[in-house]
Amino acid sequence: EMLDDPRCKVLTQVKNGVYMRMAILKLLLLDS
């Protein structure tokens, strides 16, 4: 029920985006 709420999907997408950015930053920092 709550998962069907569009706002819930937006929140998960935002969280995923943050994790993706953190992972990319970590890779870049480890690389240099």
PDBQT receptor file of N, H, CA, C and O in Angstrom, charges set to zero:
ATOM      1  N   GLU A   1       0.840  -1.200   0.000  1.00  0.00    +0.000 N 
ATOM      2  CA  GLU A   1       0.000   0.000   0.000  1.00  0.00    +0.000 C 
ATOM      3  C   GLU A   1       0.880   1.257   0.000  1.00  0.00    +0.000 C 
ATOM      4  O   GLU A   1       0.756   2.118  -0.871  1.00  0.00    +0.000 OA
ATOM      5  N   MET A   2       1.755   1.340   0.980  1.00  0.00    +0.000 N 
ATOM      6  H   MET A   2       1.855   0.641   1.688  1.00  0.00    +0.000 HD
ATOM      7  CA  MET A   2       2.629   2.513   1.041  1.00  0.00    +0.000 C 
ATOM      8  C   MET A   2       3.659   2.486  -0.088  1.00  0.00    +0.000 C 
ATOM      9  O   MET A   2       4.081   3.534  -0.577  1.00  0.00    +0.000 OA
ATOM     10  N   LEU A   3       4.060   1.281  -0.497  1.00  0.00    +0.000 N 
ATOM     11  H   LEU A   3       3.718   0.430  -0.100  1.00  0.00    +0.000 HD
ATOM     12  CA  LEU A   3       5.050   1.170  -1.575  1.00  0.00    +0.000 C 
ATOM     13  C   LEU A   3       4.465   1.642  -2.902  1.00  0.00    +0.000 C 
ATOM     14  O   LEU A   3       5.199   2.045  -3.804  1.00  0.00    +0.000 OA
ATOM     15  N   ASP A   4       3.141   1.590  -3.014  1.00  0.00    +0.000 N 
ATOM     16  H   ASP A   4       2.545   1.262  -2.281  1.00  0.00    +0.000 HD
ATOM     17  CA  ASP A   4       2.497   2.044  -4.252  1.00  0.00    +0.000 C 
ATOM     18  C   ASP A   4       2.460   3.568  -4.323  1.00  0.00    +0.000 C 
ATOM     19  O   ASP A   4       2.177   4.140  -5.376  1.00  0.00    +0.000 OA
ATOM     20  N   ASP A   5       2.750   4.226  -3.188  1.00  0.00    +0.000 N 
ATOM     21  H   ASP A   5       2.979   3.762  -2.333  1.00  0.00    +0.000 HD
ATOM     22  CA  ASP A   5       2.741   5.687  -3.148  1.00  0.00    +0.000 C 
ATOM     23  C   ASP A   5       3.908   6.213  -3.986  1.00  0.00    +0.000 C 
ATOM     24  O   ASP A   5       5.056   5.837  -3.746  1.00  0.00    +0.000 OA
ATOM     25  N   PRO A   6       3.633   7.071  -4.958  1.00  0.00    +0.000 N 
ATOM     26  CA  PRO A   6       4.701   7.618  -5.823  1.00  0.00    +0.000 C 
ATOM     27  C   PRO A   6       5.805   8.291  -5.015  1.00  0.00    +0.000 C 
ATOM     28  O   PRO A   6       6.980   8.219  -5.373  1.00  0.00    +0.000 OA
ATOM     29  N   ARG A   7       5.412   8.949  -3.914  1.00  0.00    +0.000 N 
ATOM     30  H   ARG A   7       4.457   9.008  -3.623  1.00  0.00    +0.000 HD
ATOM     31  CA  ARG A   7       6.409   9.638  -3.090  1.00  0.00    +0.000 C 
ATOM     32  C   ARG A   7       7.420   8.646  -2.526  1.00  0.00    +0.000 C 
ATOM     33  O   ARG A   7       8.600   8.964  -2.380  1.00  0.00    +0.000 OA
ATOM     34  N   CYS A   8       6.948   7.446  -2.212  1.00  0.00    +0.000 N 
ATOM     35  H   CYS A   8       5.989   7.188  -2.331  1.00  0.00    +0.000 HD
ATOM     36  CA  CYS A   8       7.832   6.411  -1.666  1.00  0.00    +0.000 C 
ATOM     37  C   CYS A   8       8.878   6.039  -2.713  1.00  0.00    +0.000 C 
ATOM     38  O   CYS A   8      10.055   5.878  -2.393  1.00  0.00    +0.000 OA
ATOM     39  N   LYS A   9       8.444   5.904  -3.955  1.00  0.00    +0.000 N 
ATOM     40  H   LYS A   9       7.487   6.034  -4.215  1.00  0.00    +0.000 HD
ATOM     41  CA  LYS A   9       9.374   5.556  -5.043  1.00  0.00    +0.000 C 
ATOM     42  C   LYS A   9      10.399   6.668  -5.237  1.00  0.00    +0.000 C 
ATOM     43  O   LYS A   9      11.579   6.405  -5.468  1.00  0.00    +0.000 OA
ATOM     44  N   VAL A  10       9.937   7.910  -5.140  1.00  0.00    +0.000 N 
ATOM     45  H   VAL A  10       8.978   8.124  -4.953  1.00  0.00    +0.000 HD
ATOM     46  CA  VAL A  10      10.859   9.040  -5.305  1.00  0.00    +0.000 C 
ATOM     47  C   VAL A  10      11.918   8.997  -4.215  1.00  0.00    +0.000 C 
ATOM     48  O   VAL A  10      13.100   9.213  -4.483  1.00  0.00    +0.000 OA
ATOM     49  N   LEU A  11      11.493   8.717  -2.980  1.00  0.00    +0.000 N 
ATOM     50  H   LEU A  11      10.533   8.542  -2.763  1.00  0.00    +0.000 HD
ATOM     51  CA  LEU A  11      12.438   8.673  -1.863  1.00  0.00    +0.000 C 
ATOM     52  C   LEU A  11      13.484   7.590  -2.077  1.00  0.00    +0.000 C 
ATOM     53  O   LEU A  11      14.671   7.821  -1.844  1.00  0.00    +0.000 OA
ATOM     54  N   THR A  12      13.060   6.415  -2.516  1.00  0.00    +0.000 N 
ATOM     55  H   THR A  12      12.096   6.228  -2.705  1.00  0.00    +0.000 HD
ATOM     56  CA  THR A  12      14.022   5.329  -2.727  1.00  0.00    +0.000 C 
ATOM     57  C   THR A  12      14.978   5.696  -3.854  1.00  0.00    +0.000 C 
ATOM     58  O   THR A  12      16.164   5.372  -3.786  1.00  0.00    +0.000 OA
ATOM     59  N   GLN A  13      14.482   6.366  -4.885  1.00  0.00    +0.000 N 
ATOM     60  H   GLN A  13      13.519   6.629  -4.941  1.00  0.00    +0.000 HD
ATOM     61  CA  GLN A  13      15.344   6.775  -5.998  1.00  0.00    +0.000 C 
ATOM     62  C   GLN A  13      16.381   7.779  -5.502  1.00  0.00    +0.000 C 
ATOM     63  O   GLN A  13      17.547   7.718  -5.891  1.00  0.00    +0.000 OA
ATOM     64  N   VAL A  14      15.953   8.700  -4.645  1.00  0.00    +0.000 N 
ATOM     65  H   VAL A  14      15.005   8.750  -4.329  1.00  0.00    +0.000 HD
ATOM     66  CA  VAL A  14      16.886   9.696  -4.101  1.00  0.00    +0.000 C 
ATOM     67  C   VAL A  14      17.954   8.994  -3.275  1.00  0.00    +0.000 C 
ATOM     68  O   VAL A  14      19.141   9.299  -3.393  1.00  0.00    +0.000 OA
ATOM     69  N   LYS A  15      17.525   8.047  -2.434  1.00  0.00    +0.000 N 
ATOM     70  H   LYS A  15      16.561   7.799  -2.338  1.00  0.00    +0.000 HD
ATOM     71  CA  LYS A  15      18.486   7.302  -1.600  1.00  0.00    +0.000 C 
ATOM     72  C   LYS A  15      19.468   6.543  -2.479  1.00  0.00    +0.000 C 
ATOM     73  O   LYS A  15      20.673   6.561  -2.228  1.00  0.00    +0.000 OA
ATOM     74  N   ASN A  16      18.956   5.876  -3.511  1.00  0.00    +0.000 N 
ATOM     75  H   ASN A  16      17.977   5.862  -3.715  1.00  0.00    +0.000 HD
ATOM     76  CA  ASN A  16      19.826   5.125  -4.424  1.00  0.00    +0.000 C 
ATOM     77  C   ASN A  16      20.823   6.066  -5.084  1.00  0.00    +0.000 C 
ATOM     78  O   ASN A  16      21.995   5.723  -5.242  1.00  0.00    +0.000 OA
ATOM     79  N   GLY A  17      20.362   7.248  -5.468  1.00  0.00    +0.000 N 
ATOM     80  H   GLY A  17      19.410   7.527  -5.340  1.00  0.00    +0.000 HD
ATOM     81  CA  GLY A  17      21.240   8.221  -6.108  1.00  0.00    +0.000 C 
ATOM     82  C   GLY A  17      22.371   8.630  -5.177  1.00  0.00    +0.000 C 
ATOM     83  O   GLY A  17      23.519   8.764  -5.601  1.00  0.00    +0.000 OA
ATOM     84  N   VAL A  18      22.040   8.826  -3.900  1.00  0.00    +0.000 N 
ATOM     85  H   VAL A  18      21.107   8.717  -3.555  1.00  0.00    +0.000 HD
ATOM     86  CA  VAL A  18      23.063   9.216  -2.922  1.00  0.00    +0.000 C 
ATOM     87  C   VAL A  18      24.090   8.104  -2.775  1.00  0.00    +0.000 C 
ATOM     88  O   VAL A  18      25.294   8.363  -2.758  1.00  0.00    +0.000 OA
ATOM     89  N   TYR A  19      23.616   6.863  -2.668  1.00  0.00    +0.000 N 
ATOM     90  H   TYR A  19      22.638   6.653  -2.682  1.00  0.00    +0.000 HD
ATOM     91  CA  TYR A  19      24.542   5.731  -2.516  1.00  0.00    +0.000 C 
ATOM     92  C   TYR A  19      25.426   5.599  -3.750  1.00  0.00    +0.000 C 
ATOM     93  O   TYR A  19      26.623   5.333  -3.638  1.00  0.00    +0.000 OA
ATOM     94  N   MET A  20      24.829   5.786  -4.930  1.00  0.00    +0.000 N 
ATOM     95  H   MET A  20      23.857   6.002  -5.021  1.00  0.00    +0.000 HD
ATOM     96  CA  MET A  20      25.605   5.691  -6.171  1.00  0.00    +0.000 C 
ATOM     97  C   MET A  20      26.711   6.742  -6.175  1.00  0.00    +0.000 C 
ATOM     98  O   MET A  20      27.854   6.446  -6.522  1.00  0.00    +0.000 OA
ATOM     99  N   ARG A  21      26.365   7.973  -5.785  1.00  0.00    +0.000 N 
ATOM    100  H   ARG A  21      25.437   8.213  -5.503  1.00  0.00    +0.000 HD
ATOM    101  CA  ARG A  21      27.352   9.051  -5.778  1.00  0.00    +0.000 C 
ATOM    102  C   ARG A  21      28.476   8.740  -4.793  1.00  0.00    +0.000 C 
ATOM    103  O   ARG A  21      29.652   8.951  -5.088  1.00  0.00    +0.000 OA
ATOM    104  N   MET A  22      28.092   8.231  -3.609  1.00  0.00    +0.000 N 
ATOM    105  H   MET A  22      27.136   8.060  -3.370  1.00  0.00    +0.000 HD
ATOM    106  CA  MET A  22      29.093   7.898  -2.601  1.00  0.00    +0.000 C 
ATOM    107  C   MET A  22      30.034   6.817  -3.125  1.00  0.00    +0.000 C 
ATOM    108  O   MET A  22      31.248   6.890  -2.932  1.00  0.00    +0.000 OA
ATOM    109  N   ALA A  23      29.458   5.806  -3.795  1.00  0.00    +0.000 N 
ATOM    110  H   ALA A  23      28.472   5.746  -3.953  1.00  0.00    +0.000 HD
ATOM    111  CA  ALA A  23      30.272   4.711  -4.330  1.00  0.00    +0.000 C 
ATOM    112  C   ALA A  23      31.232   5.235  -5.396  1.00  0.00    +0.000 C 
ATOM    113  O   ALA A  23      32.403   4.855  -5.426  1.00  0.00    +0.000 OA
ATOM    114  N   ILE A  24      30.732   6.112  -6.271  1.00  0.00    +0.000 N 
ATOM    115  H   ILE A  24      29.782   6.421  -6.247  1.00  0.00    +0.000 HD
ATOM    116  CA  ILE A  24      31.583   6.669  -7.334  1.00  0.00    +0.000 C 
ATOM    117  C   ILE A  24      32.696   7.518  -6.720  1.00  0.00    +0.000 C 
ATOM    118  O   ILE A  24      33.848   7.447  -7.150  1.00  0.00    +0.000 OA
ATOM    119  N   LEU A  25      32.344   8.324  -5.711  1.00  0.00    +0.000 N 
ATOM    120  H   LEU A  25      31.409   8.382  -5.362  1.00  0.00    +0.000 HD
ATOM    121  CA  LEU A  25      33.354   9.156  -5.053  1.00  0.00    +0.000 C 
ATOM    122  C   LEU A  25      34.423   8.278  -4.423  1.00  0.00    +0.000 C 
ATOM    123  O   LEU A  25      35.615   8.571  -4.516  1.00  0.00    +0.000 OA
ATOM    124  N   LYS A  26      33.988   7.194  -3.776  1.00  0.00    +0.000 N 
ATOM    125  H   LYS A  26      33.020   6.955  -3.700  1.00  0.00    +0.000 HD
ATOM    126  CA  LYS A  26      34.949   6.276  -3.142  1.00  0.00    +0.000 C 
ATOM    127  C   LYS A  26      35.892   5.702  -4.184  1.00  0.00    +0.000 C 
ATOM    128  O   LYS A  26      37.103   5.642  -3.969  1.00  0.00    +0.000 OA
ATOM    129  N   LEU A  27      35.335   5.278  -5.321  1.00  0.00    +0.000 N 
ATOM    130  H   LEU A  27      34.352   5.327  -5.496  1.00  0.00    +0.000 HD
ATOM    131  CA  LEU A  27      36.166   4.712  -6.388  1.00  0.00    +0.000 C 
ATOM    132  C   LEU A  27      37.183   5.741  -6.866  1.00  0.00    +0.000 C 
ATOM    133  O   LEU A  27      38.355   5.425  -7.070  1.00  0.00    +0.000 OA
ATOM    134  N   LEU A  28      36.717   6.984  -7.043  1.00  0.00    +0.000 N 
ATOM    135  H   LEU A  28      35.765   7.241  -6.877  1.00  0.00    +0.000 HD
ATOM    136  CA  LEU A  28      37.620   8.027  -7.531  1.00  0.00    +0.000 C 
ATOM    137  C   LEU A  28      38.720   8.301  -6.514  1.00  0.00    +0.000 C 
ATOM    138  O   LEU A  28      39.882   8.475  -6.881  1.00  0.00    +0.000 OA
ATOM    139  N   LEU A  29      38.351   8.338  -5.233  1.00  0.00    +0.000 N 
ATOM    140  H   LEU A  29      37.407   8.196  -4.935  1.00  0.00    +0.000 HD
ATOM    141  CA  LEU A  29      39.336   8.619  -4.186  1.00  0.00    +0.000 C 
ATOM    142  C   LEU A  29      40.338   7.480  -4.071  1.00  0.00    +0.000 C 
ATOM    143  O   LEU A  29      41.534   7.716  -3.898  1.00  0.00    +0.000 OA
ATOM    144  N   LEU A  30      39.852   6.243  -4.168  1.00  0.00    +0.000 N 
ATOM    145  H   LEU A  30      38.881   6.052  -4.308  1.00  0.00    +0.000 HD
ATOM    146  CA  LEU A  30      40.750   5.087  -4.063  1.00  0.00    +0.000 C 
ATOM    147  C   LEU A  30      41.677   5.021  -5.270  1.00  0.00    +0.000 C 
ATOM    148  O   LEU A  30      42.814   4.561  -5.168  1.00  0.00    +0.000 OA
ATOM    149  N   ASP A  31      41.181   5.484  -6.409  1.00  0.00    +0.000 N 
ATOM    150  H   ASP A  31      40.257   5.858  -6.491  1.00  0.00    +0.000 HD
ATOM    151  CA  ASP A  31      41.957   5.431  -7.647  1.00  0.00    +0.000 C 
ATOM    152  C   ASP A  31      43.151   6.381  -7.599  1.00  0.00    +0.000 C 
ATOM    153  O   ASP A  31      44.245   6.034  -8.043  1.00  0.00    +0.000 OA
ATOM    154  N   SER A  32      42.938   7.576  -7.061  1.00  0.00    +0.000 N 
ATOM    155  H   SER A  32      42.049   7.858  -6.700  1.00  0.00    +0.000 HD
ATOM    156  CA  SER A  32      43.980   8.598  -7.119  1.00  0.00    +0.000 C 
ATOM    157  C   SER A  32      45.106   8.393  -6.118  1.00  0.00    +0.000 C 
ATOM    158  O   SER A  32      46.043   9.190  -6.071  1.00  0.00    +0.000 OA
TER     159      SER A  32
